[in-house]
Each structure stands twice: as C-alpha cells, then as structure tokens.
Amino acid sequence: MKVLVACEFSGIVRDAFAKRGHDGWSCDLLPTEIKGKHIQDDVLKHLNDSWDLMIAHPPCTYLAVSGARWWETKQVDQRKAIYFLLALASANIPKICIENPIGIMSTYWRKPDQIIQPWMFGEDASKATCLWLKGLPLLQPTEVIKKERYANQTPSGQNKLGPSPERAKLRSITYQGIAEAMAEQWG
C-alpha cells in the first residue's frame, strides 16, 4: 500500500508503515529527522500522487483549544489553517485520517470520529487527540496504562514542555505506540 504521512518531519508514522512492508512516505516543509522516503514540500502539491492512505497531522497552532485565547487576534491565520485541514480531508484518497488536538474543527467542520489518548497505546502520557476518519475503522487500544501512572505525567511529557523555540515541534511528534497501532490496524 502507498502511504502518505502529511505534515510529518519525524518519520515515526512513515517508518511504522515501512517496517510492515508498505511504501511509506512523509511530507513536510521541514526536512525529515530520520532517513527515509521524505518529500520536503507543500503536501497540497502531492495529494494526487496515487496514495492509498493518508495520515495527516496538520499544524494545530490556530486550531487547538489550547490557543483559544488568541483566536480573535489570529482570524486570518486561523482561516488559512481551517482551509488547509479541509483540503487534506477532501483529498481524492480512499483512506484518510486527519489528526489534531481538541479544537475549533469540531464546531467548524464536524465532530471527530474518535478521540484517543497515548495511554491507550502503551505510552505513559495524556494528550487527547481527535481523529477524523474516511474509509478507516476506529483505532483500537493496544495497551491501556492505568490512570495512576499517566495522571501525574513527568516533566518530560509533551503536555508539560516549557516555553522554547522547539516546543511546538516537539509537541507535534506522534507517540510511537500510536504510530505502531495505525500501521498494524490500517496497513
């Protein structure tokens, strides 16, 4: 299967699919951090390249509820982010997963098909993540971690990163357990 992982520089999801024999590609404006098949470009230019599956991680800066206090002053940027996400969602690709935190898209577009947490996939972390699906089943938990462990997430967790130039980039990286579940269940 030919898989496009849109807006991914880390290569984590791409490589989870490649490891299972799929033709996995990542595409991002940033260079990839892990050697592999990567297109450094605007993903919208590559949506018609005969993909079987796309997993898209559009930037959430102007969409996530965590940034709601700035929405009024960022309406132009927010509108661009909404149109970008909708362009990905409406691509002519048989199977699509759009991933984003809880935010404006539930109101502006539609409710997500599913909300997952890293702790449902063996990761000792909490980070509610919406999935909008086309042609794909719900992602089934693989290794649920008890609440006592993830409720007091360590300072190294994505949700507790302090301000820094790298914060947004680090928070955008997909947890390995979620990437493996996507590849196993959707590949």
C-alpha positions as CSV (number, residue, x, y, z in Angstrom):
1,M,0.0,0.0,0.0
2,K,1.2,3.5,-0.8
3,V,1.0,5.6,2.3
4,L,1.4,9.4,2.7
5,V,2.0,10.8,6.1
6,A,1.3,14.5,5.7
7,C,2.9,17.2,7.9
8,E,5.4,14.7,9.4
9,F,9.1,15.6,9.8
10,S,9.8,12.9,12.4
11,G,9.3,9.9,10.2
12,I,7.8,7.9,13.1
13,V,4.4,7.1,11.4
14,R,6.1,6.7,8.0
15,D,8.6,4.2,9.3
16,A,5.9,2.2,11.3
17,F,4.2,1.6,7.9
18,A,7.5,1.0,6.0
19,K,8.5,-1.6,8.7
20,R,5.4,-3.6,7.7
21,G,6.3,-3.6,4.0
22,H,4.3,-0.6,2.9
23,D,5.6,2.2,0.6
24,G,5.5,4.8,3.3
25,W,6.3,8.5,2.6
26,S,6.4,11.5,4.8
27,C,5.9,15.0,3.5
28,D,6.6,18.3,5.4
29,L,8.0,21.7,4.8
30,L,10.8,20.7,7.2
31,P,13.4,18.1,6.4
32,T,13.0,14.6,7.9
33,E,14.8,13.8,11.1
34,I,15.1,10.1,10.3
35,K,16.4,9.0,7.0
36,G,13.7,7.5,4.8
37,K,11.3,8.4,2.0
38,H,10.5,12.1,2.5
39,I,9.2,14.9,0.4
40,Q,10.2,18.3,1.6
41,D,7.5,20.4,0.1
42,D,3.9,21.7,0.5
43,V,1.9,18.5,0.8
44,L,-1.0,20.0,-1.1
45,K,1.1,19.7,-4.3
46,H,1.3,15.9,-3.8
47,L,-2.2,14.9,-2.9
48,N,-2.9,13.5,-6.4
49,D,0.1,11.1,-6.4
50,S,-2.0,7.9,-6.3
51,W,-1.9,7.3,-2.5
52,D,-3.9,4.5,-0.9
53,L,-3.9,6.0,2.6
54,M,-3.0,9.4,4.0
55,I,-2.5,10.1,7.7
56,A,-2.3,13.9,8.1
57,H,-1.1,15.9,11.1
58,P,-1.9,19.5,10.0
59,P,-0.4,22.2,12.3
60,C,-2.7,22.9,15.2
61,T,-1.4,26.3,16.3
62,Y,-4.5,28.2,15.2
63,L,-6.9,25.3,15.6
64,A,-6.3,23.7,19.1
65,V,-8.4,24.8,22.1
66,S,-5.2,25.5,24.0
67,G,-4.7,28.6,21.8
68,A,-8.3,29.8,22.0
69,R,-7.3,33.0,23.9
70,W,-5.5,34.2,20.7
71,W,-8.2,33.2,18.2
72,E,-9.7,36.7,18.0
73,T,-6.4,38.3,17.0
74,K,-5.4,35.4,14.7
75,Q,-8.5,35.1,12.5
76,V,-6.7,35.3,9.2
77,D,-4.2,32.6,10.2
78,Q,-7.0,30.5,11.7
79,R,-9.0,30.7,8.4
80,K,-5.9,29.5,6.5
81,A,-5.4,26.6,8.9
82,I,-9.0,25.6,8.6
83,Y,-8.9,25.6,4.8
84,F,-5.6,23.6,4.9
85,L,-7.1,20.9,7.1
86,L,-10.2,20.8,4.9
87,A,-8.1,20.5,1.7
88,L,-6.4,17.5,3.3
89,A,-9.7,15.9,4.4
90,S,-11.3,16.3,0.9
91,A,-8.3,14.8,-1.0
92,N,-9.1,12.1,-3.5
93,I,-7.5,9.4,-1.4
94,P,-9.5,6.3,-0.4
95,K,-8.4,6.1,3.2
96,I,-7.7,9.3,5.3
97,C,-7.0,10.0,8.9
98,I,-6.8,13.6,10.0
99,E,-5.2,14.0,13.4
100,N,-5.5,17.2,15.6
101,P,-6.0,18.1,19.2
102,I,-9.4,19.1,20.5
103,G,-10.2,22.5,19.0
104,I,-12.3,24.5,16.6
105,M,-12.7,21.8,13.9
106,S,-15.3,20.0,16.0
107,T,-17.5,23.1,15.7
108,Y,-16.4,24.5,12.3
109,W,-16.4,21.2,10.4
110,R,-17.7,18.2,12.3
111,K,-17.1,16.2,15.4
112,P,-14.2,13.7,15.2
113,D,-14.9,10.1,14.7
114,Q,-12.7,9.2,17.7
115,I,-10.7,10.8,20.5
116,I,-7.6,8.8,21.5
117,Q,-5.0,9.1,24.3
118,P,-1.4,7.9,24.2
119,W,-2.0,5.9,27.4
120,M,-4.4,3.7,25.3
121,F,-1.4,2.6,23.3
122,G,1.2,1.9,25.9
123,E,2.5,5.4,26.3
124,D,2.8,6.9,29.8
125,A,1.2,10.1,28.8
126,S,-2.0,12.0,28.5
127,K,-2.8,14.0,25.3
128,A,-6.4,14.0,23.9
129,T,-6.1,13.6,20.1
130,C,-9.0,13.8,17.7
131,L,-9.2,11.5,14.7
132,W,-11.4,12.3,11.7
133,L,-11.6,9.1,9.5
134,K,-12.6,8.3,6.0
135,G,-12.6,4.6,4.9
136,L,-10.9,3.5,8.1
137,P,-12.1,1.7,11.2
138,L,-11.7,3.3,14.7
139,L,-8.2,2.8,16.1
140,Q,-8.4,0.1,18.8
141,P,-6.4,0.5,22.0
142,T,-3.4,-1.8,22.2
143,E,-2.0,-1.5,25.7
144,V,-4.0,0.6,28.2
145,I,-2.0,2.1,31.0
146,K,-3.7,2.6,34.3
147,K,-4.7,6.2,35.2
148,E,-2.5,6.3,38.3
149,R,0.6,6.3,36.1
150,Y,-0.2,8.8,33.4
151,A,-2.2,11.2,35.5
152,N,1.0,12.6,37.0
153,Q,2.9,12.8,33.8
154,T,6.6,13.6,34.2
155,P,8.0,17.0,33.2
156,S,9.4,15.4,30.0
157,G,5.9,14.8,28.7
158,Q,4.7,16.7,25.7
159,N,1.9,18.5,27.6
160,K,4.3,19.8,30.2
161,L,7.1,21.2,28.0
162,G,8.2,24.7,29.0
163,P,8.3,27.6,26.5
164,S,11.1,27.2,23.9
165,P,11.7,27.7,20.2
166,E,11.4,23.9,19.8
167,R,8.2,23.4,21.9
168,A,5.6,23.3,19.0
169,K,7.9,21.0,17.0
170,L,8.4,18.6,19.9
171,R,4.6,18.6,20.8
172,S,3.8,17.6,17.2
173,I,5.7,14.3,17.2
174,T,3.4,11.2,17.2
175,Y,3.9,8.8,20.1
176,Q,5.4,5.5,18.9
177,G,2.6,3.4,20.3
178,I,0.0,5.3,18.3
179,A,2.1,5.1,15.1
180,E,2.5,1.3,15.6
181,A,-1.2,0.9,16.1
182,M,-2.0,2.8,13.0
183,A,0.3,0.7,10.9
184,E,-0.8,-2.5,12.4
185,Q,-4.5,-1.8,12.2
186,W,-4.8,0.3,9.0
187,G,-1.9,-1.2,7.0
